[in-house]
């Protein structure tokens, strides 16, 4: 579900589940694409959800970028502050073990990726990702997914 040149088409009245693969390029210019920039621009028009692990994943990306000297400590702290102010809803409900395990096992996903899919399914939200395995799993389930990858 992508518009011209891979830009997302917001679904009216719907919400999105976004993962770290589309979030972190907003803060690293060498990773940004027209697709990820359009997602950032659309944040104000969509209700955006993330599982609690998104906070951990984004923090891990920042720590890794600092260790690899892609960013300095001041920029790391600045990005963390910007992430904290994004208009996203962090889902506080833990996924059911059996459901999460079934999704991960049947689609070859990590438990982390399965958590994004589980949230999208449970809340009836469109999944937004750049992760090929996660996109394929959503497609296999017939669940709406916005992406910019050729499948």
C-alpha positions, -999 to +999 in steps of 0.1 A: +000+000+000+022+028-012+014+059-033+035+074-060+072+072-056+068+050-025+050+076-004+024+063+020-013+069+014-030+076+047-061+055+053-089+077+065-099+070+101-073+043+105-042+042+125-007+028+120+017+006+139+053+017+130+085-001+137+120+011+143+129+005+107+108+035+096+114+056+127+152+058+129+158+071+094+140+103+105+172+110+126+199+098+102+199+117+070+219+091+051+191+066+058+161+089+050+141+083+019+111+100+004+090+072+019+103+077+055+100+115+052+064+112+040+057+090+070+071+116+093+050+143+076+019+121+081+024+117+118-001+144+126-028+129+104-027+093+118-030+077+152+004+060+155+010+030+178+041+012+188+047-018+212+068-010+243+098-027+228+100+002+203+115+024+230+142-003+236+149-008+199+153+029+192+175+034+223+196+005+211+200+021+177+212+053+193+237+035+216+250+016+186+253+047+165+273+064+193+296+034+197+303+033+160+309+071+161+281+079+137+268+105+162+283+122+192+269+121+227+252+154+223+234+143+191+225+110+208+208+128+237+191+152+213+176+124+192+164+106+224+146+139+234+131+142+200+119+105+200+103+112+234+082+140+219+069+121+189+031+118+187+031+080+191+010+059+215+030+032+233+009+002+238+011-009+274-007-042+269+016-072+268+009-096+239-004-131+247+025-156+248+007-182+227-003-157+200+031-141+199+048-175+197+024-187+170+030-155+149+068-158+153+070-195+145+045-195+116+061-166+098+098-170+108+099-138+127+118-128+158+096-123+188+104-086+185+090-083+150+061-105+158+052-080+186+046-053+159+025-076+138+005-087+169-002-051+178-014-043+143-036-074+143-050-068+178-058-032+173-069-035+137-042-010+125-022-008+094+014-020+098+042+003+085+076-012+081+107-016+059+115-050+073+110-076+045+101-105+068+076-085+087+060-071+055+058-107+041+041-120+072+015-092+071+009-099+034+005-137+041-021-129+067-039-105+043-033-077+068-028-041+054+008-030+053+025+002+040+060-003+027+083+009+000+100-024-007+095-044-039+081-078-031 
